[in-house]
Amino acid sequence: MSTMTIDQMLTHPAAYGRSAQRRRSTVRLTRRGRVVVVLLALLAVLAVGVIVAAGSVATRDSGTPEPTAVVQVGPGDTLWEIASTAAGNGDVRSMIERIEKLNALDSGMLVAGQRLLVPVS
């Protein structure tokens, strides 16, 4: 079985003769040179990220806040009960998601006395 390296694929076919000398690249990177190349590549990626992020769609004008009501959690209250009351005939699960997002809740765990912002439909 024979193998061919990239060097052999890129050289001119006449270079395969006995009298022809193989051309070697004169550029060799030391360890420090490789580190510099990697750091420059990371810097280029960071620059591209900053340029892409500069085109964000955020504005300085504040939007209209969602109308909310403050509900104090009583003993035995669940997020499902509060959301079903607030949703009326609407989807309770989407109301739970809105309440969790408004109050930055990680889970549906509530504590008696806790105050929640609930969207008013």
HELIX and SHEET records of a PDB file:
HELIX    1   1 ILE A    6  LEU A   10  1                                   5    
HELIX    2   2 PRO A   13  TYR A   16  5                                   4    
HELIX    3   3 ARG A   31  ALA A   53  1                                  23    
HELIX    4   4 LEU A   79  ALA A   87  1                                   9    
HELIX    5   5 VAL A   92  ASN A  103  1                                  12    
SHEET    1   A 2 THR A  68  GLN A  72  0                                        
SHEET    2   A 2 ARG A 115  PRO A 119 -1                                        
END                                                                             
